[in-house]
């Protein structure tokens, strides 16, 4: 798997034309290639976020917000 490494993968896929057109309009994306790249990035971002959310309650962080605001 190549994530963020700049490598390219050539593939042929069959997609639902109505969904492709609707997604391009919804996200103002001109090309199908850019749409697929955007969709994969969003899929990976969501997966990463779920991993971070799984840590909820498992990591103890002590922060003095008043001090942080004064020095930040």
Backbone as JSON Lines, residues from 0, in Angstrom:
{"i":0,"aa":"X","n":[0.85,-1.18,0.0],"ca":[0.0,0.0,0.0],"c":[0.89,1.23,0.0]}
{"i":1,"aa":"X","n":[0.58,2.19,-0.83],"ca":[1.37,3.42,-0.92],"c":[0.48,4.58,-0.49]}
{"i":2,"aa":"X","n":[0.75,5.11,0.69],"ca":[-0.04,6.23,1.2],"c":[0.87,7.44,1.29]}
{"i":3,"aa":"X","n":[0.56,8.46,0.51],"ca":[1.31,9.7,0.58],"c":[2.73,9.58,0.03]}
{"i":4,"aa":"X","n":[3.07,8.44,-0.59],"ca":[4.41,8.26,-1.1],"c":[4.6,8.81,-2.5]}
{"i":5,"aa":"X","n":[3.54,9.25,-3.13],"ca":[3.65,9.84,-4.45],"c":[3.58,8.83,-5.59]}
{"i":6,"aa":"X","n":[3.52,7.54,-5.26],"ca":[3.41,6.53,-6.3],"c":[2.02,6.56,-6.92]}
{"i":7,"aa":"X","n":[1.94,6.16,-8.17],"ca":[0.66,6.14,-8.86],"c":[0.26,4.72,-9.17]}
{"i":8,"aa":"X","n":[-1.03,4.46,-9.18],"ca":[-1.57,3.15,-9.52],"c":[-2.52,3.35,-10.69]}
{"i":9,"aa":"X","n":[-2.3,2.61,-11.76],"ca":[-3.19,2.69,-12.91],"c":[-4.22,1.58,-12.78]}
{"i":10,"aa":"X","n":[-5.49,1.94,-12.97],"ca":[-6.55,0.95,-12.85],"c":[-7.72,1.33,-13.75]}
{"i":11,"aa":"X","n":[-8.53,0.38,-14.04],"ca":[-9.79,0.61,-14.76],"c":[-10.91,0.2,-13.81]}
{"i":12,"aa":"X","n":[-11.88,1.07,-13.64],"ca":[-13.0,0.76,-12.77],"c":[-14.3,1.13,-13.48]}
{"i":13,"aa":"X","n":[-15.35,0.42,-13.12],"ca":[-16.68,0.72,-13.63],"c":[-17.45,1.37,-12.49]}
{"i":14,"aa":"X","n":[-17.9,2.61,-12.71],"ca":[-18.57,3.39,-11.66],"c":[-19.97,3.78,-12.11]}
{"i":15,"aa":"X","n":[-20.83,3.99,-11.15],"ca":[-22.19,4.47,-11.42],"c":[-22.1,5.92,-11.88]}
{"i":16,"aa":"X","n":[-22.46,6.16,-13.13],"ca":[-22.31,7.49,-13.74],"c":[-23.09,8.57,-12.97]}
{"i":17,"aa":"X","n":[-24.29,8.24,-12.51],"ca":[-25.09,9.22,-11.77],"c":[-24.4,9.62,-10.47]}
{"i":18,"aa":"X","n":[-23.82,8.63,-9.76],"ca":[-23.12,8.93,-8.51],"c":[-21.88,9.77,-8.77]}
{"i":19,"aa":"X","n":[-21.15,9.45,-9.83],"ca":[-19.95,10.21,-10.16],"c":[-20.31,11.67,-10.46]}
{"i":20,"aa":"X","n":[-21.32,11.86,-11.29],"ca":[-21.74,13.24,-11.63],"c":[-22.22,14.0,-10.4]}
{"i":21,"aa":"X","n":[-23.01,13.33,-9.56],"ca":[-23.54,13.98,-8.36],"c":[-22.4,14.35,-7.41]}
{"i":22,"aa":"X","n":[-21.43,13.46,-7.24],"ca":[-20.3,13.74,-6.34],"c":[-19.43,14.86,-6.89]}
{"i":23,"aa":"X","n":[-19.2,14.88,-8.2],"ca":[-18.42,15.96,-8.81],"c":[-19.09,17.31,-8.56]}
{"i":24,"aa":"X","n":[-20.41,17.35,-8.72],"ca":[-21.14,18.6,-8.47],"c":[-21.1,18.97,-7.0]}
{"i":25,"aa":"X","n":[-21.34,18.0,-6.14],"ca":[-21.42,18.27,-4.7],"c":[-20.11,18.81,-4.15]}
{"i":26,"aa":"X","n":[-18.99,18.33,-4.68],"ca":[-17.69,18.73,-4.14],"c":[-16.91,19.62,-5.1]}
{"i":27,"aa":"X","n":[-17.56,20.05,-6.18],"ca":[-16.94,20.93,-7.17],"c":[-15.6,20.38,-7.65]}
{"i":28,"aa":"X","n":[-15.64,19.13,-8.09],"ca":[-14.45,18.45,-8.58],"c":[-14.64,18.18,-10.07]}
{"i":29,"aa":"X","n":[-13.66,18.57,-10.88],"ca":[-13.82,18.53,-12.33],"c":[-13.61,17.15,-12.94]}
{"i":30,"aa":"X","n":[-12.65,16.39,-12.45],"ca":[-12.32,15.14,-13.11],"c":[-12.63,13.94,-12.22]}
{"i":31,"aa":"X","n":[-12.87,12.81,-12.86],"ca":[-13.13,11.58,-12.12],"c":[-11.89,11.15,-11.35]}
{"i":32,"aa":"X","n":[-10.71,11.35,-11.95],"ca":[-9.47,11.02,-11.26],"c":[-9.36,11.81,-9.95]}
{"i":33,"aa":"X","n":[-9.61,13.11,-10.01],"ca":[-9.55,13.94,-8.8],"c":[-10.63,13.54,-7.8]}
{"i":34,"aa":"X","n":[-11.79,13.15,-8.3],"ca":[-12.87,12.7,-7.43],"c":[-12.46,11.44,-6.67]}
{"i":35,"aa":"X","n":[-11.87,10.48,-7.38],"ca":[-11.45,9.24,-6.73],"c":[-10.32,9.49,-5.74]}
{"i":36,"aa":"X","n":[-9.4,10.38,-6.07],"ca":[-8.32,10.73,-5.15],"c":[-8.89,11.38,-3.89]}
{"i":37,"aa":"X","n":[-9.85,12.29,-4.07],"ca":[-10.51,12.94,-2.94],"c":[-11.24,11.91,-2.08]}
{"i":38,"aa":"X","n":[-11.97,11.0,-2.73],"ca":[-12.74,10.0,-1.99],"c":[-11.82,9.08,-1.18]}
{"i":39,"aa":"X","n":[-10.71,8.67,-1.75],"ca":[-9.77,7.82,-1.02],"c":[-9.15,8.58,0.15]}
{"i":40,"aa":"X","n":[-8.81,9.83,-0.06],"ca":[-8.25,10.64,1.03],"c":[-9.25,10.78,2.18]}
{"i":41,"aa":"X","n":[-10.51,11.02,1.85],"ca":[-11.54,11.15,2.87],"c":[-11.76,9.83,3.6]}
{"i":42,"aa":"X","n":[-11.73,8.73,2.87],"ca":[-11.89,7.42,3.47],"c":[-10.76,7.15,4.48]}
{"i":43,"aa":"X","n":[-9.53,7.46,4.1],"ca":[-8.39,7.25,4.99],"c":[-8.43,8.2,6.18]}
{"i":44,"aa":"X","n":[-8.85,9.45,5.94],"ca":[-8.95,10.42,7.04],"c":[-9.99,9.96,8.06]}
{"i":45,"aa":"X","n":[-11.11,9.47,7.59],"ca":[-12.16,8.97,8.49],"c":[-11.66,7.77,9.28]}
{"i":46,"aa":"X","n":[-10.95,6.87,8.61],"ca":[-10.4,5.69,9.29],"c":[-9.41,6.12,10.39]}
{"i":47,"aa":"X","n":[-8.56,7.07,10.07],"ca":[-7.59,7.57,11.05],"c":[-8.29,8.22,12.24]}
{"i":48,"aa":"X","n":[-9.33,9.01,11.96],"ca":[-10.09,9.68,13.03],"c":[-10.75,8.66,13.95]}
{"i":49,"aa":"X","n":[-11.27,7.58,13.39],"ca":[-11.88,6.54,14.21],"c":[-10.85,5.91,15.14]}
{"i":50,"aa":"X","n":[-9.63,5.75,14.65],"ca":[-8.56,5.21,15.49],"c":[-8.25,6.13,16.65]}
{"i":51,"aa":"X","n":[-8.24,7.42,16.38],"ca":[-7.99,8.4,17.44],"c":[-9.14,8.4,18.44]}
{"i":52,"aa":"X","n":[-10.37,8.35,17.94],"ca":[-11.53,8.34,18.83],"c":[-11.57,7.09,19.7]}
{"i":53,"aa":"X","n":[-11.0,6.0,19.22],"ca":[-10.96,4.77,20.01],"c":[-10.1,4.92,21.25]}
{"i":54,"aa":"X","n":[-9.23,5.93,21.26],"ca":[-8.37,6.18,22.42],"c":[-9.1,6.94,23.53]}
{"i":55,"aa":"X","n":[-10.31,7.42,23.23],"ca":[-11.06,8.19,24.23],"c":[-11.2,7.4,25.52]}
{"i":56,"aa":"X","n":[-10.79,8.03,26.61],"ca":[-10.87,7.41,27.92],"c":[-9.68,6.52,28.25]}
{"i":57,"aa":"X","n":[-8.79,6.31,27.29],"ca":[-7.64,5.45,27.51],"c":[-6.35,6.24,27.74]}
{"i":58,"aa":"X","n":[-6.38,7.53,27.42],"ca":[-5.21,8.37,27.56],"c":[-5.52,9.45,28.58]}
{"i":59,"aa":"X","n":[-4.66,9.59,29.58],"ca":[-4.88,10.61,30.6],"c":[-4.03,11.83,30.25]}
{"i":60,"aa":"X","n":[-4.7,12.96,30.11],"ca":[-4.02,14.21,29.78],"c":[-4.43,15.23,30.84]}
{"i":61,"aa":"X","n":[-3.43,15.84,31.44],"ca":[-3.7,16.89,32.42],"c":[-3.24,18.21,31.82]}
{"i":62,"aa":"X","n":[-4.19,19.11,31.61],"ca":[-3.9,20.4,30.99],"c":[-4.48,21.49,31.87]}
{"i":63,"aa":"X","n":[-3.68,22.51,32.14],"ca":[-4.15,23.7,32.84],"c":[-4.52,24.7,31.75]}
{"i":64,"aa":"X","n":[-5.82,24.76,31.43],"ca":[-6.26,25.63,30.33],"c":[-5.98,27.11,30.6]}
{"i":65,"aa":"X","n":[-6.12,27.53,31.85],"ca":[-5.84,28.94,32.15],"c":[-4.38,29.28,31.87]}
{"i":66,"aa":"X","n":[-3.48,28.42,32.29],"ca":[-2.06,28.66,32.05],"c":[-1.76,28.58,30.54]}
{"i":67,"aa":"X","n":[-2.36,27.64,29.86],"ca":[-2.15,27.49,28.44],"c":[-2.6,28.73,27.69]}
{"i":68,"aa":"X","n":[-3.71,29.3,28.09],"ca":[-4.23,30.51,27.43],"c":[-3.34,31.71,27.7]}
{"i":69,"aa":"X","n":[-2.74,31.78,28.86],"ca":[-1.87,32.9,29.22],"c":[-0.57,32.88,28.42]}
{"i":70,"aa":"X","n":[-0.02,31.69,28.2],"ca":[1.27,31.59,27.55],"c":[1.15,31.36,26.05]}
{"i":71,"aa":"X","n":[-0.03,31.0,25.58],"ca":[-0.22,30.66,24.17],"c":[-0.48,31.83,23.35]}
